[in-house]
Amino acid sequence: MNTVDRKLRFVQEFLRITDEELIGKLEQLLDSERKKKISKEFVPMTMEEFNKKIDQSEDDFKNGRLTETDELLKIIDTWE
């Protein structure tokens, strides 16, 4: 059984669940697994990297390399 079939089967079974407690446990499991994945992917910057980002940002500001808020909001609206 491939992943798509397994997902469909799972969703069908999930839709049949009437036990609120079980639904809550499944929600907690999904949330917990999502947080674990995010924490594995997140790697904090070193102070050196952080300072370089600040220096670059200040240089961008001085040289007019900016994005206006309304322009940024338009870009964000295109994200899916």
C-alpha positions in Angstrom: 0.0 0.0 0.0 1.5 3.3 -1.0 1.5 6.5 1.0 -1.5 8.1 -0.8 -3.6 5.0 -0.2 -2.5 4.9 3.4 -3.4 8.6 3.9 -6.9 8.1 2.3 -7.5 5.0 4.5 -6.4 6.9 7.6 -8.7 9.9 6.7 -11.6 7.6 6.1 -11.1 5.9 9.5 -10.6 9.2 11.2 -13.9 10.5 9.9 -15.7 7.5 11.5 -14.3 8.3 14.9 -17.0 9.6 17.3 -14.9 9.5 20.5 -13.9 13.1 21.4 -11.1 11.9 23.6 -9.5 9.9 20.8 -9.8 12.8 18.4 -8.1 15.0 21.0 -5.3 12.4 21.4 -4.8 12.2 17.7 -4.6 16.0 17.5 -2.1 16.1 20.3 0.0 13.5 18.5 0.0 15.4 15.2 0.9 18.6 17.0 3.7 16.9 19.0 5.2 15.4 15.8 5.0 18.7 13.9 6.8 20.4 16.8 9.5 17.7 16.8 10.1 18.1 13.1 10.3 21.9 13.3 12.7 21.7 16.2 15.0 19.3 14.3 15.0 21.7 11.3 15.6 24.8 13.3 19.3 25.6 13.8 20.0 28.8 15.8 22.5 31.3 14.4 25.8 31.8 15.9 26.6 35.3 17.3 28.9 35.8 14.3 26.2 34.9 11.8 23.8 37.2 13.7 26.2 40.1 13.7 26.8 39.6 9.9 23.0 39.7 9.3 22.8 43.0 11.3 25.7 44.4 9.3 24.1 43.4 6.0 20.8 44.9 7.0 22.4 48.2 8.0 24.3 48.2 4.6 21.0 47.5 2.8 19.3 50.4 4.6 22.1 52.8 3.8 22.1 51.8 0.1 18.3 51.9 -0.3 17.8 48.2 -0.7 14.5 48.1 1.0 11.0 46.7 0.4 8.1 48.9 1.3 5.4 47.3 3.6 2.7 47.4 1.0 4.9 45.8 -1.6 5.9 43.1 0.9 2.2 42.5 1.8 1.4 42.0 -2.0 4.2 39.4 -2.2 2.9 37.6 0.9 -0.6 37.5 -0.6 0.9 35.4 -3.4 2.2 32.7 -1.1 0.3 29.5 -0.8 
